[in-house]
């Protein structure tokens, strides 16, 4: 039997969809209003789902306080009340990274969050799903199932 545990977190951040090597018309065509300078913000909801062996003494598969510390350190502190285009290296318009900049879309954010959490979870705890809701109508999700 496989047991999963899901925990919700919240953070607020802003972002801009714009490729610096494209002209205004190309950015507008690809990203619409999301290319408007200086960007726009969201109150994100992040759902983290993990699995592992349930400890027979505690009945838990992860210490929630430890999970909260990991998510706070690796994700929330890095993103909360930040402009993602400048706060996260992968999303930065850095001339030395010409052509390698990623758009801070929900899809790319989910992959970034997944990578950070997979490397930081306690031993025996396995990340199986990351869901990021940008608003009531849009979400991106990665799952290992």
N, C-alpha and C positions, 0 to 999 in steps of 0.2 A: 504494500500500500504506500502510495506517495502522498505526503502531506506538504502543502505549500502555505506560506504565511505572507500576507500582503500588508504593507504599511504605507500610509499616505503622508506626504510632506508638501509644504507650500513655499513658494518664493515668488518675488516680483522682479522682473527684469525687462529691459528694452532691447530692441534689435533693429537692424536695418537690412533690407534685402537689396543689395547693390553690388555689382561687379565693377571695380574701379577701372578696369581696362575697357569697359564698354561705354559708349556714349549715352546721353540721357534717353534718347529714343529707344535704344536696345534695352536699357534697364526698365523703362516703363512698359515695354512690350512683354518682358519676361515676368516682372514682379508687380506691375500695377501700382496701387497706392502704397504698397509696402516698400517702394523705392523712395518715398517722400523723405527728404532730409528733415530733421536729424534722426528720424526713426520713430518707433511706436513701442508701447509697453503692454505687458500682460501680467496677470496674476496666475502664475502657473500652478498646476497641481501635478505632483509627481507620485506615482504609485510604484513601489519597489516590491517585487515578489521573490521570495527565496524558498529554498527547500533544503532538507537535510534530515538527519536522524533525530527523532524526538527523544530527548533525555528522559529516561524512565523515572527519575527522581523529581525533576521539575515539571515535566510535561511540556517543555518548550523545545523548539528546534533551534532557537537563537535567543540570546539575551537581548531583549528589546532595547535596553539602555545602550548596549554596545552597537547594535544596528543603527540606532539614532545618532550615536557619536560618529560612526563611519559616514553616514549619509550627510550629516551636518558638515563634517570636515571636508569631505571630498566633493560635495555638490553645492549644498546650500550656501556655505560661506563663500564659495567661489563665484556664485551667480546672483545671490540675492541683492537687489537694488543696484545692479550693475548694468552697463550697456554692453551686451555680449560681444559686439564687434570690437571692443577694446579690451574687455576683461579676459577673454579666452584667446590664447595664442592662435589656435586653428582658425578663428573667425576674424582675425586682425588683418586689416589692409596694410600689410608690411611690404614695402618695395623689395626687400631682400627675399621675400617669399613669392615673388611674382608668379601669378597663375596657380599658386597652391592654396590660396585662401578659400575656405569653405563658407558658404552662406549659413548663418545661424538659424536655419529652419528647425522646426520641431524634429524632423527626421534626423538631421545631423546632431542636434542636441541629445537625442536619445542615444545615439551611438557613442557620443562623448561621455555621457553619464554611465552607460554600460561599461565602457573601458575603465573608467575611474573606480567604479564599484567592484567589478570583478577582481581587480588587483588588490583591493583593500578589505574584503570581507573576512571575518574570522574563519579559521580552519574548520572544514566540515560544513560550511554554509555555502550553498551554491545559488547564484543568481539565475533565475529562470525567466523573469519578465521585468521590463521597464516600460511604463506607460506615462507619457507626458501630455497633459491636457493644457493646451494654450488658452482655450476658452471653452464655452459650452458646446461649440459646434466643431472643434478641431482638436484632434489628438493624434499622436504618433506612438507606435508601440514596437518594441523588440521583444521576441520571446524565443526561448531555446527549445520549444516543443514542436 
